[in-house]
Amino acid sequence: MKKEIHPQYNEVIFWDTTSDFKFMTRSTLQSKEKIIWTDGKEYPVIKVEVSSASHPFFTGKKMFVDSAGRLEKFKKKYEKKA
């Protein structure tokens, strides 16, 4: 393998802000925010709005999540130009 062409693959914490659920995994995503995990070490944290803890398919509950007007952004992007 060629050296220095692959992104760093490190432990990160994913934080579902909708349900306040956190889990640790490995990822190539980078973040400047850090959080102290249960093992006492500091890890980068990636905030997400939907995970298996809050997605209706996995929870069986209906939830309305509209962050930053996603529907408006979609309509603006794909509306027909007159």
Backbone as JSON Lines, residues from 0, in Angstrom:
{"i":0,"aa":"M","n":[0.83,-1.19,0.0],"ca":[0.0,0.0,0.0],"c":[0.87,1.25,0.0]}
{"i":1,"aa":"K","n":[0.4,2.27,-0.68],"ca":[1.13,3.54,-0.68],"c":[0.96,4.22,0.67]}
{"i":2,"aa":"K","n":[2.0,4.84,1.12],"ca":[1.97,5.53,2.41],"c":[1.41,6.93,2.24]}
{"i":3,"aa":"E","n":[0.76,7.4,3.29],"ca":[0.25,8.77,3.43],"c":[-0.82,9.17,2.42]}
{"i":4,"aa":"I","n":[-1.56,8.21,1.86],"ca":[-2.67,8.58,0.99],"c":[-4.02,8.21,1.61]}
{"i":5,"aa":"H","n":[-4.01,7.45,2.68],"ca":[-5.24,7.01,3.32],"c":[-5.57,7.93,4.5]}
{"i":6,"aa":"P","n":[-6.85,8.2,4.75],"ca":[-7.22,9.03,5.89],"c":[-6.98,8.29,7.2]}
{"i":7,"aa":"Q","n":[-6.85,9.05,8.27],"ca":[-6.65,8.44,9.58],"c":[-7.94,7.76,10.02]}
{"i":8,"aa":"Y","n":[-7.8,6.6,10.61],"ca":[-8.93,5.78,11.05],"c":[-8.81,5.64,12.57]}
{"i":9,"aa":"N","n":[-9.59,6.44,13.3],"ca":[-9.46,6.5,14.75],"c":[-10.79,6.26,15.44]}
{"i":10,"aa":"E","n":[-10.72,6.06,16.76],"ca":[-11.94,5.94,17.56],"c":[-12.61,7.31,17.66]}
{"i":11,"aa":"V","n":[-13.93,7.33,17.49],"ca":[-14.72,8.54,17.65],"c":[-16.01,8.18,18.39]}
{"i":12,"aa":"I","n":[-16.62,9.18,18.98],"ca":[-17.9,9.02,19.65],"c":[-18.96,9.64,18.75]}
{"i":13,"aa":"F","n":[-20.0,8.88,18.43],"ca":[-21.14,9.43,17.71],"c":[-22.22,9.72,18.75]}
{"i":14,"aa":"W","n":[-22.75,10.95,18.71],"ca":[-23.72,11.39,19.69],"c":[-25.02,11.74,18.98]}
{"i":15,"aa":"D","n":[-26.05,10.94,19.21],"ca":[-27.37,11.21,18.65],"c":[-28.02,12.28,19.52]}
{"i":16,"aa":"T","n":[-28.09,13.5,19.01],"ca":[-28.59,14.62,19.81],"c":[-30.09,14.54,20.03]}
{"i":17,"aa":"T","n":[-30.82,13.79,19.19],"ca":[-32.26,13.66,19.37],"c":[-32.61,12.83,20.59]}
{"i":18,"aa":"S","n":[-31.89,11.73,20.79],"ca":[-32.2,10.83,21.9],"c":[-31.13,10.83,22.99]}
{"i":19,"aa":"D","n":[-30.09,11.65,22.83],"ca":[-28.98,11.73,23.77],"c":[-28.29,10.36,23.95]}
{"i":20,"aa":"F","n":[-28.17,9.63,22.86],"ca":[-27.53,8.32,22.85],"c":[-26.14,8.47,22.26]}
{"i":21,"aa":"K","n":[-25.13,7.89,22.92],"ca":[-23.75,7.98,22.46],"c":[-23.19,6.58,22.29]}
{"i":22,"aa":"F","n":[-22.37,6.42,21.24],"ca":[-21.68,5.15,21.06],"c":[-20.31,5.41,20.44]}
{"i":23,"aa":"M","n":[-19.38,4.53,20.76],"ca":[-18.01,4.67,20.25],"c":[-17.8,3.66,19.13]}
{"i":24,"aa":"T","n":[-17.14,4.12,18.08],"ca":[-16.77,3.27,16.96],"c":[-15.54,3.86,16.3]}
{"i":25,"aa":"R","n":[-15.12,3.31,15.21],"ca":[-13.97,3.85,14.48],"c":[-14.47,4.49,13.21]}
{"i":26,"aa":"S","n":[-13.84,5.58,12.81],"ca":[-14.26,6.31,11.63],"c":[-13.12,7.15,11.1]}
{"i":27,"aa":"T","n":[-13.26,7.58,9.85],"ca":[-12.29,8.51,9.26],"c":[-12.74,9.95,9.42]}
{"i":28,"aa":"L","n":[-13.95,10.16,9.96],"ca":[-14.43,11.53,10.18],"c":[-13.58,12.24,11.23]}
{"i":29,"aa":"Q","n":[-13.42,13.54,11.03],"ca":[-12.63,14.35,11.96],"c":[-13.55,15.34,12.66]}
{"i":30,"aa":"S","n":[-13.23,15.71,13.89],"ca":[-14.0,16.69,14.63],"c":[-13.08,17.43,15.58]}
{"i":31,"aa":"K","n":[-13.37,18.72,15.75],"ca":[-12.59,19.51,16.7],"c":[-13.16,19.39,18.11]}
{"i":32,"aa":"E","n":[-14.44,19.01,18.22],"ca":[-15.07,18.83,19.52],"c":[-14.58,17.53,20.14]}
{"i":33,"aa":"K","n":[-14.38,17.55,21.44],"ca":[-13.92,16.36,22.16],"c":[-14.87,16.09,23.32]}
{"i":34,"aa":"I","n":[-14.89,14.83,23.76],"ca":[-15.71,14.43,24.9],"c":[-14.94,13.36,25.67]}
{"i":35,"aa":"I","n":[-15.13,13.33,26.97],"ca":[-14.49,12.3,27.8],"c":[-15.44,11.12,27.88]}
{"i":36,"aa":"W","n":[-14.97,9.96,27.47],"ca":[-15.77,8.74,27.43],"c":[-15.73,8.05,28.77]}
{"i":37,"aa":"T","n":[-16.45,6.97,28.94],"ca":[-16.54,6.26,30.22],"c":[-15.21,5.65,30.66]}
{"i":38,"aa":"D","n":[-14.28,5.46,29.73],"ca":[-12.97,4.91,30.11],"c":[-12.01,6.0,30.59]}
{"i":39,"aa":"G","n":[-12.47,7.25,30.62],"ca":[-11.66,8.36,31.09],"c":[-10.8,9.01,30.04]}
{"i":40,"aa":"K","n":[-10.8,8.49,28.82],"ca":[-10.02,9.07,27.73],"c":[-10.86,10.06,26.94]}
{"i":41,"aa":"E","n":[-10.16,10.97,26.27],"ca":[-10.83,11.99,25.47],"c":[-10.86,11.56,24.01]}
{"i":42,"aa":"Y","n":[-12.05,11.65,23.4],"ca":[-12.23,11.26,22.01],"c":[-12.95,12.37,21.24]}
{"i":43,"aa":"P","n":[-12.75,12.45,19.92],"ca":[-13.53,13.39,19.12],"c":[-15.0,12.95,19.11]}
{"i":44,"aa":"V","n":[-15.9,13.92,19.07],"ca":[-17.33,13.61,19.06],"c":[-17.96,14.14,17.76]}
{"i":45,"aa":"I","n":[-18.76,13.28,17.12],"ca":[-19.5,13.62,15.91],"c":[-20.97,13.63,16.29]}
{"i":46,"aa":"K","n":[-21.64,14.78,16.14],"ca":[-23.05,14.88,16.49],"c":[-23.9,14.53,15.27]}
{"i":47,"aa":"V","n":[-24.85,13.63,15.48],"ca":[-25.79,13.23,14.43],"c":[-27.2,13.44,14.94]}
{"i":48,"aa":"E","n":[-28.14,13.56,14.02],"ca":[-29.52,13.81,14.4],"c":[-30.35,12.54,14.44]}
{"i":49,"aa":"V","n":[-29.93,11.51,13.72],"ca":[-30.68,10.26,13.67],"c":[-29.72,9.09,13.77]}
{"i":50,"aa":"S","n":[-30.05,8.16,14.64],"ca":[-29.3,6.91,14.76],"c":[-30.31,5.8,15.02]}
{"i":51,"aa":"S","n":[-29.83,4.62,15.3],"ca":[-30.75,3.51,15.59],"c":[-31.56,3.76,16.86]}
{"i":52,"aa":"A","n":[-31.08,4.65,17.73],"ca":[-31.79,4.95,18.97],"c":[-32.96,5.9,18.75]}
{"i":53,"aa":"S","n":[-32.98,6.63,17.62],"ca":[-34.06,7.59,17.4],"c":[-34.79,7.39,16.07]}
{"i":54,"aa":"H","n":[-34.33,6.5,15.21],"ca":[-34.98,6.31,13.91],"c":[-36.27,5.51,14.1]}
{"i":55,"aa":"P","n":[-37.36,5.96,13.49],"ca":[-38.65,5.28,13.66],"c":[-38.65,3.81,13.25]}
{"i":56,"aa":"F","n":[-37.85,3.43,12.27],"ca":[-37.81,2.03,11.87],"c":[-37.33,1.14,13.01]}
{"i":57,"aa":"F","n":[-36.35,1.6,13.77],"ca":[-35.78,0.8,14.85],"c":[-36.55,0.94,16.16]}
{"i":58,"aa":"T","n":[-37.15,2.12,16.39],"ca":[-37.84,2.36,17.67],"c":[-39.31,2.0,17.61]}
{"i":59,"aa":"G","n":[-39.91,2.02,16.41],"ca":[-41.33,1.75,16.28],"c":[-42.18,2.94,16.64]}
{"i":60,"aa":"K","n":[-41.58,4.1,16.88],"ca":[-42.29,5.32,17.24],"c":[-42.2,6.31,16.1]}
{"i":61,"aa":"K","n":[-43.26,7.09,15.92],"ca":[-43.21,8.16,14.93],"c":[-42.63,9.38,15.59]}
{"i":62,"aa":"M","n":[-41.69,10.0,14.92],"ca":[-41.07,11.22,15.42],"c":[-40.99,12.22,14.29]}
{"i":63,"aa":"F","n":[-41.17,13.48,14.62],"ca":[-41.01,14.53,13.64],"c":[-39.7,15.24,13.93]}
{"i":64,"aa":"V","n":[-38.75,15.13,13.02],"ca":[-37.45,15.78,13.19],"c":[-37.23,16.67,11.98]}
{"i":65,"aa":"D","n":[-37.24,17.96,12.21],"ca":[-36.96,18.91,11.13],"c":[-35.89,19.85,11.63]}
{"i":66,"aa":"S","n":[-34.69,19.61,11.21],"ca":[-33.6,20.45,11.66],"c":[-33.15,21.35,10.54]}
{"i":67,"aa":"A","n":[-33.13,22.6,10.8],"ca":[-32.66,23.61,9.85],"c":[-33.45,23.6,8.55]}
{"i":68,"aa":"G","n":[-34.75,23.28,8.63],"ca":[-35.62,23.37,7.47],"c":[-35.22,22.47,6.32]}
{"i":69,"aa":"R","n":[-35.06,21.19,6.56],"ca":[-34.62,20.28,5.5],"c":[-35.62,20.25,4.35]}
{"i":70,"aa":"L","n":[-36.91,20.32,4.67],"ca":[-37.91,20.31,3.62],"c":[-37.8,21.56,2.75]}
{"i":71,"aa":"E","n":[-37.59,22.71,3.36],"ca":[-37.44,23.94,2.6],"c":[-36.2,23.91,1.72]}
{"i":72,"aa":"K","n":[-35.12,23.37,2.23],"ca":[-33.89,23.24,1.44],"c":[-34.13,22.34,0.22]}
{"i":73,"aa":"F","n":[-34.85,21.23,0.42],"ca":[-35.13,20.31,-0.66],"c":[-35.98,20.99,-1.73]}
{"i":74,"aa":"K","n":[-37.05,21.68,-1.3],"ca":[-37.93,22.36,-2.25],"c":[-37.17,23.43,-3.01]}
{"i":75,"aa":"K","n":[-36.34,24.18,-2.33],"ca":[-35.59,25.25,-2.99],"c":[-34.62,24.66,-4.02]}
{"i":76,"aa":"K","n":[-34.02,23.54,-3.71],"ca":[-33.03,22.94,-4.6],"c":[-33.69,22.36,-5.84]}
{"i":77,"aa":"Y","n":[-34.85,21.75,-5.69],"ca":[-35.47,21.02,-6.79],"c":[-36.72,21.67,-7.37]}
{"i":78,"aa":"E","n":[-37.04,22.9,-6.97],"ca":[-38.21,23.54,-7.56],"c":[-37.95,23.86,-9.03]}
{"i":79,"aa":"K","n":[-39.03,23.85,-9.79],"ca":[-38.9,24.11,-11.23],"c":[-38.58,25.58,-11.46]}
{"i":80,"aa":"K","n":[-37.64,25.79,-12.33],"ca":[-37.25,27.15,-12.7],"c":[-38.21,27.65,-13.78]}
{"i":81,"aa":"A","n":[-38.79,28.84,-13.57],"ca":[-39.76,29.36,-14.55],"c":[-39.1,30.3,-15.54]}
